Amino acid sequence: SFDHREKSNLTLFALHSNPEAINYSVVNANIMAVYNKAWSIVYKICQDKEISVSSFIDYLLNKVIILRISVPKDTNLNHYFEIMNSRGEQLEQHEIVKAQLMAPIKEDQSAMAAFNLIWEACSNMDRYVQLNFSKTTREQIFDNNGTESIKITFKDLAALYSKNSVLGNEKNHSLMRLFVDAANNTPYSKPWEDGTDKDQSEAYHSLITFSNFLLHALKIIRPDNKEVVLDDKRLTKIFKSVVKSERDAASFSIEFIMKLLDIRFLFDRYIIKRKQDKWSLKKLSPQKADKDKYYYKDTFSQTESEDDRSGQNRNIVTLLSMFHVSAPTQIYKHWMNASLY
């Protein structure tokens, strides 16, 4: 239990109703100390930036966006928040890049939803990208029961979201909106997505992280830009430079996200992965008996069997694995970029 909850509630209520008339002898001293320190910082910021306090408060309440992100069903929430609250830096570089790319389309909520859907699917590098979508969405995006090339445009994908939850399970709100919803006990809607096929995925492991994959995609999309190098330590700087050089940032964001999905599809099919202690080069295929279920077959197989011993697939696996073990670090994998180009 929280022994000081009543006193803390009283303090918060007093701060909200009439902070200048607070009786310091009956309120929570720690909350008051933090409150006074926060205001001193706000006043200093406003003075340094030459802005009014009311402008700062308006920006804080109406412009700052809180993004609600779900965690997996079986997550230990106590442990999760203990880890998250003790981290000095919670945003990863690829999350910053995502924000940079979504900024030019922030006025179009359906476009943001479509962008977010593709980005989140591509970011899970240890599952075939199609299986990171729900069955319904997968079949709308990919040919042949969701296993072949992309058949939908970004505009059409965004249109699918125009009458649904804006960001699915990651709905965004301003602080003011959250306060109003809390005061009105407004329930949050359930995600529009109906879940992904986790039961059909197998334990494949990517040779590179998502941050590195983003750079491979960018180098393919903008091959003549000398700023793009395959070093994830410079990820945010590289993307910031590229976005700044584009004449139409919104068009670039849309172009990038669709080509990112296309390249990720090719990556899963033509770049080796690790499966337990073996190399694997397989593609996702629908089962003939049940089109809703999938199996993994050798990418260059000429038969319907999962493992083709004819030699072509085996030879390509040997070739790709040779390149990888010769330079096993994740950065500067030029052989991989050439394979995807």
C-alpha positions, 0 to 999 in steps of 0.5 A, spaced: 500 500 500 501 507 499 501 510 506 502 517 503 496 517 498 491 521 502 496 526 503 499 526 496 492 527 493 490 533 498 497 536 495 495 535 488 488 538 489 491 544 493 496 545 487 490 545 482 485 549 486 489 554 489 497 553 489 498 560 492 494 559 499 497 552 500 498 550 508 505 547 507 504 544 514 499 539 511 502 537 504 507 533 502 513 536 502 517 532 497 511 534 491 512 541 493 519 541 492 519 538 486 513 543 484 517 549 486 523 546 482 519 545 476 516 552 476 523 555 477 526 551 471 520 553 466 521 560 468 528 560 466 527 556 460 521 562 458 526 567 460 532 564 456 527 563 450 524 570 450 517 566 450 511 567 455 509 562 460 502 561 457 505 560 450 510 554 454 504 551 457 500 551 451 505 548 447 506 543 453 499 541 453 497 541 446 503 540 442 507 535 446 504 528 443 504 522 448 504 515 444 501 509 447 504 503 445 502 496 448 507 491 450 506 483 449 501 479 453 505 476 458 510 481 459 511 482 467 509 489 468 513 491 474 519 488 471 518 492 465 517 499 468 523 498 473 527 497 467 524 502 463 524 507 469 532 506 470 534 507 463 538 514 462 536 513 454 529 510 452 529 512 445 533 508 440 536 511 434 531 508 429 525 511 433 528 518 432 529 516 425 521 514 424 519 521 428 523 524 422 520 521 417 513 521 419 514 529 421 512 531 414 506 527 414 503 529 421 497 532 418 495 526 415 492 521 420 491 515 415 498 516 412 501 516 419 497 510 420 499 506 414 507 509 415 507 506 422 503 499 420 509 498 415 515 500 419 513 496 425 512 490 421 519 491 418 522 492 425 521 485 427 527 482 423 527 475 426 520 474 423 518 474 416 515 480 414 508 478 412 507 474 418 508 481 422 501 483 419 494 481 421 492 476 416 487 481 413 492 486 412 497 481 409 492 479 404 491 486 402 498 488 401 501 482 398 499 477 392 498 470 393 495 469 399 500 474 402 506 471 400 508 474 394 510 481 391 507 488 394 500 489 390 498 495 394 500 503 393 501 507 399 495 511 398 490 505 398 493 502 404 492 509 407 485 509 405 484 502 409 485 506 415 481 512 414 475 509 417 479 505 423 483 507 429 488 512 427 494 508 429 491 502 431 495 499 438 499 506 438 494 511 438 497 518 440 494 524 444 496 530 447 497 531 454 490 535 454 486 530 451 489 525 456 487 529 462 480 530 459 479 523 457 481 521 464 476 526 467 471 523 463 473 516 464 473 515 456 475 508 454 480 507 449 478 503 443 481 496 442 486 495 436 484 495 429 489 490 427 486 483 429 493 480 431 499 477 427 501 469 426 505 468 431 504 461 431 506 460 424 513 463 425 519 459 426 526 461 430 530 465 424 535 470 426 537 476 422 544 477 420 543 485 422 539 489 426 533 494 424 538 500 424 543 497 419 537 494 415 534 502 414 541 504 412 541 498 407 534 500 404 536 508 404 543 506 400 539 502 395 533 508 394 538 513 394 545 510 391 548 516 389 548 520 396 555 520 398 552 521 405 549 514 406 554 509 409 553 502 412 554 505 419 548 504 424 552 509 429 551 515 424 544 513 423 540 519 425 545 524 422 545 520 415 537 520 415 537 527 417 542 529 412 538 526 406 531 528 409 534 535 409 536 534 401 530 532 399 525 537 395 519 534 398 520 531 404 513 528 405 513 524 398 520 522 400 517 519 406 512 515 403 517 513 397 522 510 403 516 506 407 514 503 401 521 501 398 523 499 405 517 494 405 519 491 398 526 491 400 525 487 407 521 482 403 527 481 398 531 481 404 527 475 407 527 471 401 534 472 398 539 473 404 541 468 409 538 467 416 540 463 422 536 457 424 538 454 430 545 452 428 544 452 420 544 457 415 537 458 412 535 461 405 527 460 404 521 463 402 514 463 405 509 459 401 502 458 402 500 450 403 496 447 398 491 444 402 490 450 407 491 457 404 491 460 411 497 456 413 504 457 410 511 453 410 518 455 408 521 452 402 528 453 399 528 460 395 531 457 389 527 450 389 524 448 383 519 443 387 514 444 392 518 440 398 521 444 404 528 442 402 531 442 395 537 438 395 538 439 387 544 444 389 542 451 387 540 453 393 545 450 397 550 453 393 548 460 394 547 459 401 555 457 401 556 463 397 552 468 402 555 465 408 562 465 406 561 473 405 558 473 412 563 469 416 569 473 412 566 479 415 561 478 421 560 485 423 554 488 422 556 494 419 559 495 412 556 489 409 557 491 402 556 484 399 549 484 402 547 491 399 549 489 393 545 482 393 539 486 395 540 492 390 
